[in-house]
Amino acid sequence: MGFVHLHAHTEWSLLDGSNKVREYVKRVKELGMNAAAITDHGVMYGVIDFYEACQAEGINPILGCEVYVAPGSRFDRELSGGDDRYYHLILLAENNQGYENLSKIVSHSFTEGYYYKPRVDMDLLRQYHEGLIASSACLAGEVARDIVRGDIAAAEKAALKYNDCFGQGNFYLELQDHGYEDQRRVNTALLEMSRKLGIPLIATNDCHYTYAEDAAAHDVLLCIQTGKKLSDEDRMRYPGGQFYVKSGEEMAGLFSYAPEAIENTQKIADRCHVTIEFGKTKLPRFDVPEGYDSWTYLNSLCEKGMAERYPDDAAQGGRVRKRLEYELGVIRKMGYVDYFLIVWDYINYAREHGPAVDPPRGRSSPTAFISRISTR
């Protein structure tokens, strides 16, 4: 029976996770696993390091994030407080489309939904659900919180909401057991919910550090995060020392009553394949006026700027024109035409609307030269 960790926080869950990316990947390989996930809190900072580390070790990288879901709109800052300010949800990229959508979701969570945490909402999840696999996360997930409150009807409603959003077979109810009574209550309810609603199960360990003996160091990290002392009684802590990268045998023993939850982790891992292409420049496309493409529009801007600034260049030997043709040739050869139009656009906007604009670095660089010619 295969098992794969699908809920893991690395050093990029800042001051909360202490799994060093490379150490974490080496550990799952030592344990005989063929895949591993990264699901840092609200961010994807560690995805590239993780992907490269997995590639080096022959491990299938599952790229994900534990996002924060607003109870209403991500734009609403006053909807609720306390624990109901947001819920946790695990998102995993099944393919490249899912990876692109996950990146968009996380970006919007910062630019539009930030309120204590970078938050998403159901509208955003529905818009970018394609290629994603989701699970109900930990005790901070919406389904688990409703169960702990004793509101099974609300928990079922929440589970069906996510199942409808991601599609049957793309949303899982997540079992966890770190020795807490609330988790046992939640797991009992999730087993019944899975049978009743037809939503499959997975079992995870909320990995925040790599080895069991790392628990004490992780506790210090939490104190740094919260500004507390180890001796403080009323502080955030992960008691029990069970938040490490457990073996498949340990996980199978914990969830012997739900072997399908273990098997499903491997099935999900076998579905997840994201390919990141390195060494190729990827830039946004600049929308140009009708009748132009990016190259001809950049040339037209430069020609206009040159005629205004250097009307006597031809009579003086064409030194500026030769330089312009050389710089434009370099820009085109390197594939940076749209990049220069984007830079021109915001510099030109700033100059027309008042904000001060500092000249680009490198007085002889193409950026500086084109900027001097084509902006006003």
C-alpha positions in Angstrom: 0.0 0.0 0.0 1.5 3.3 -1.1 1.4 6.5 0.9 2.3 10.1 -0.1 2.4 13.2 2.1 -0.1 15.7 0.7 0.0 18.2 3.5 3.4 19.6 4.3 4.8 22.9 5.4 8.4 23.9 4.6 10.6 26.7 5.8 8.6 29.0 3.5 5.6 28.8 5.9 7.6 31.5 7.7 8.1 30.9 11.4 5.6 28.1 11.3 7.1 25.3 9.2 10.7 24.1 9.8 10.9 21.5 7.1 14.0 22.5 5.0 13.0 21.8 1.5 15.9 19.6 0.5 15.9 17.7 3.8 12.2 17.1 3.5 12.6 15.7 0.0 15.5 13.5 1.0 13.5 12.2 3.9 10.5 11.1 1.9 12.9 9.3 -0.5 14.5 7.5 2.4 11.0 6.4 3.5 10.5 4.8 0.1 7.9 7.3 -1.2 7.8 8.2 -4.9 6.2 11.6 -4.5 5.7 14.5 -2.0 3.7 17.7 -1.8 4.4 21.2 -0.7 1.5 23.1 0.8 2.8 26.1 2.6 0.4 28.5 4.3 -1.0 31.0 1.8 2.1 31.2 -0.3 4.1 29.5 -3.1 7.5 30.9 -2.3 9.2 27.5 -2.0 7.7 25.9 -5.1 10.7 26.2 -7.4 13.2 25.1 -4.8 11.0 22.2 -4.0 10.5 21.3 -7.7 14.2 21.3 -8.3 15.0 19.3 -5.2 12.4 16.6 -6.2 13.8 16.5 -9.7 17.3 15.9 -8.3 16.0 13.0 -6.0 13.7 11.3 -8.5 10.6 12.3 -6.6 7.4 13.5 -8.2 6.8 17.0 -7.0 3.2 17.8 -6.1 2.8 21.6 -6.1 0.2 23.0 -3.8 -0.8 25.5 -1.1 -2.9 25.6 2.0 -5.0 28.7 1.2 -7.1 30.8 3.6 -10.8 30.9 2.5 -12.9 33.9 3.5 -16.3 33.0 4.9 -17.9 35.5 2.5 -16.3 37.7 -0.1 -12.5 38.1 -0.2 -13.2 41.8 -0.5 -15.1 42.0 2.8 -12.8 43.0 5.7 -15.5 43.2 8.4 -17.5 40.0 7.8 -16.4 38.1 10.9 -13.6 37.8 13.4 -11.7 35.3 15.5 -11.5 31.7 14.2 -14.1 32.5 11.5 -12.0 35.1 9.9 -10.9 32.5 7.4 -10.8 28.7 6.9 -8.0 26.4 5.7 -8.2 24.5 2.4 -5.6 22.4 0.7 -5.1 22.9 -3.1 -2.9 20.7 -5.3 -2.0 21.2 -8.9 -2.9 18.2 -11.0 -1.4 19.5 -14.2 0.1 22.7 -15.7 -3.3 24.3 -16.0 -3.9 23.7 -12.3 -0.5 25.2 -11.5 -1.3 28.3 -13.5 -4.7 28.6 -11.8 -3.2 28.0 -8.3 -0.7 30.8 -9.0 -3.6 33.1 -10.0 -5.6 32.2 -6.9 -2.6 32.9 -4.6 -1.8 36.2 -6.4 -5.4 37.4 -6.0 -5.4 36.3 -2.4 -2.7 39.0 -1.7 -3.9 41.7 -4.1 -7.6 41.5 -3.4 -8.2 39.4 -0.3 -5.6 40.2 2.2 -7.0 40.6 5.7 -4.7 39.3 8.4 -3.9 36.5 5.9 -4.0 36.3 2.1 -7.6 35.1 1.6 -9.5 33.6 -1.3 -13.2 33.1 -1.6 -15.6 30.7 -3.4 -16.0 33.0 -6.4 -12.2 32.8 -7.0 -12.1 29.1 -6.4 -14.9 28.5 -8.9 -13.2 30.7 -11.5 -9.9 28.9 -11.3 -10.8 25.4 -10.2 -9.7 23.7 -13.3 -6.8 21.3 -12.9 -6.9 21.5 -9.1 -7.5 18.8 -6.5 -8.7 20.0 -3.0 -9.0 18.6 0.5 -10.8 19.8 3.6 -7.5 20.4 5.5 -7.0 20.4 9.2 -9.1 21.4 12.3 -9.0 24.9 10.9 -10.9 23.8 7.7 -14.5 24.8 7.3 -15.8 21.2 7.5 -13.9 20.3 10.6 -14.8 23.5 12.4 -18.5 22.9 11.8 -18.1 19.3 13.1 -16.3 20.5 16.3 -19.2 22.9 16.9 -21.6 19.9 16.6 -23.2 21.3 13.4 -23.1 18.3 11.2 -25.6 19.8 8.8 -23.4 22.8 8.2 -20.4 20.6 7.8 -22.2 18.5 5.1 -23.3 21.7 3.3 -19.7 23.0 3.3 -18.4 19.6 2.0 -20.9 19.6 -0.8 -20.1 23.2 -1.7 -16.4 22.3 -2.2 -17.3 19.1 -4.0 -19.5 21.0 -6.4 -16.8 23.6 -6.9 -14.0 21.2 -7.8 -16.0 18.3 -9.2 -16.6 14.8 -8.1 -13.3 13.0 -7.5 -11.4 16.3 -7.1 -12.4 17.1 -3.5 -11.4 14.9 -0.5 -12.3 14.8 3.1 -9.0 14.9 5.1 -8.4 12.7 8.1 -5.6 13.7 10.6 -4.5 12.2 13.9 -2.0 13.9 16.0 -3.5 12.6 19.2 -6.1 15.3 19.7 -9.6 14.5 20.9 -11.1 17.0 18.4 -9.4 15.2 15.5 -10.9 11.9 16.6 -14.4 13.4 16.7 -13.9 15.0 13.3 -12.5 11.7 11.8 -15.6 9.8 13.0 -17.9 12.3 11.4 -15.9 12.4 8.2 -16.1 8.6 7.8 -19.8 8.8 8.1 -20.0 11.9 5.8 -17.9 10.1 3.2 -20.3 7.2 3.1 -23.3 9.4 3.0 -22.2 12.0 0.5 -19.9 9.8 -1.7 -16.9 12.2 -1.1 -13.6 10.2 -0.9 -11.2 10.3 2.0 -7.4 11.0 2.3 -5.2 10.7 5.4 -2.5 13.2 6.0 0.0 14.2 8.7 0.3 18.0 9.1 4.0 18.0 8.6 5.7 21.1 10.1 9.1 19.5 10.7 11.1 16.6 9.3 12.0 14.4 12.3 10.3 13.6 15.6 13.3 15.1 17.4 12.8 18.4 15.7 9.7 19.1 17.8 11.5 21.1 20.4 13.3 23.4 17.9 9.9 23.9 16.1 8.4 25.0 19.5 11.1 27.7 19.7 10.2 28.8 16.2 6.6 29.2 17.2 7.7 31.4 20.2 9.6 33.6 17.8 6.6 33.9 15.6 4.2 34.9 18.4 6.7 36.9 20.6 6.3 34.5 23.5 8.7 32.6 25.8 8.9 28.8 26.2 7.8 29.2 29.8 4.6 31.1 28.8 1.6 28.9 29.5 -0.9 30.7 27.3 0.8 30.6 23.9 0.5 28.9 20.5 2.0 25.3 20.5 1.7 22.0 18.7 1.7 19.6 21.6 2.4 15.9 21.3 5.4 16.0 18.9 3.5 14.3 16.0 3.9 16.9 13.3 6.9 15.2 11.6 7.3 13.4 8.3 5.9 10.0 9.2 6.6 6.7 7.3 3.9 5.0 5.3 3.8 2.3 7.9 3.1 4.7 10.7 0.3 6.3 8.7 -1.2 3.0 7.8 -1.2 2.0 11.5 -2.8 5.3 12.5 -5.6 4.9 9.9 -6.0 1.1 9.8 -9.8 1.7 10.0 -9.7 3.6 6.7 -7.2 2.0 4.3 -8.8 3.7 1.3 -7.7 7.1 2.8 -4.1 5.9 2.6 -4.4 4.4 -0.8 -6.0 7.6 -2.2 -2.9 9.6 -1.3 -1.0 7.5 -3.8 -3.8 7.7 -6.4 -3.7 11.5 -6.1 0.1 11.6 -6.5 -0.2 9.5 -9.6 -2.5 12.1 -11.1 -0.3 15.1 -10.4 2.2 15.9 -13.0 3.4 19.5 -13.4 6.3 20.5 -15.7 8.1 23.7 -15.1 10.2 24.9 -18.0 13.4 26.7 -17.1 15.7 28.8 -19.3 12.8 30.3 -21.3 11.8 33.9 -20.8 8.1 34.3 -20.3 6.7 37.8 -20.4 3.2 39.3 -20.5 1.9 40.5 -23.9 1.6 44.2 -24.4 -1.7 45.2 -26.1 -0.7 47.5 -29.0 -3.0 49.8 -31.1 -4.7 48.4 -34.2 -2.4 48.1 -37.2 0.7 47.4 -35.2 2.5 44.4 -33.7 4.8 44.8 -30.7 7.9 45.2 -32.8 6.5 47.9 -35.2 4.9 49.8 -32.3 8.2 50.0 -30.4 9.9 51.2 -33.6 7.2 53.8 -34.2 7.6 55.2 -30.6 11.4 55.3 -31.0 11.1 57.0 -34.4 8.8 59.6 -33.1 11.0 60.3 -30.0 14.1 60.4 -32.1 12.6 62.9 -34.5 11.6 65.2 -31.6 14.9 64.9 -29.7 17.5 64.6 -32.4 16.1 66.5 -35.5 19.7 67.1 -36.7 21.0 63.6 -36.4 21.1 62.9 -40.1 23.1 66.1 -40.8 25.5 65.1 -38.0 26.4 61.7 -39.4 23.5 59.6 -38.1 25.3 58.6 -34.9 22.0 58.4 -32.9 20.2 56.4 -35.6 23.0 53.8 -35.7 22.8 53.5 -32.0 19.0 53.2 -32.0 19.1 50.5 -34.7 21.7 48.5 -32.7 19.8 48.8 -29.4 16.5 47.8 -31.1 18.2 44.8 -32.7 19.5 43.6 -29.3 16.1 44.0 -27.8 14.4 42.0 -30.6 17.1 39.3 -30.6 16.7 38.8 -26.8 12.9 38.6 -27.0 12.3 41.7 -24.8 10.1 43.8 -27.2 7.0 43.5 -25.0 9.0 44.0 -21.9 10.3 47.4 -23.2 6.7 48.4 -24.1 5.5 47.6 -20.6 8.3 49.6 -19.0 7.6 52.5 -21.4 3.9 52.4 -20.6 4.3 52.8 -16.8 7.2 55.3 -17.1 5.1 57.3 -19.6 2.1 57.2 -17.3 4.1 58.3 -14.3 5.5 61.3 -16.2 2.1 62.3 -17.5 0.4 62.1 -14.1 3.1 63.5 -11.9 5.0 60.8 -9.9 8.7 61.3 -10.1 10.5 58.7 -12.3 14.2 57.9 -11.8 16.2 57.1 -14.9 16.9 53.4 -15.5 20.1 52.1 -14.1 23.1 51.9 -16.5 23.4 55.0 -18.6 24.4 53.0 -21.7 21.9 50.2 -21.2 19.2 49.6 -23.9 16.6 50.4 -21.2 18.1 53.8 -20.5 18.7 54.6 -24.2 15.2 53.7 -25.4 13.7 55.4 -22.3 15.4 58.6 -23.2 14.2 58.5 -26.8 10.7 57.1 -26.5 9.2 58.6 -23.4 8.0 62.1 -22.6 
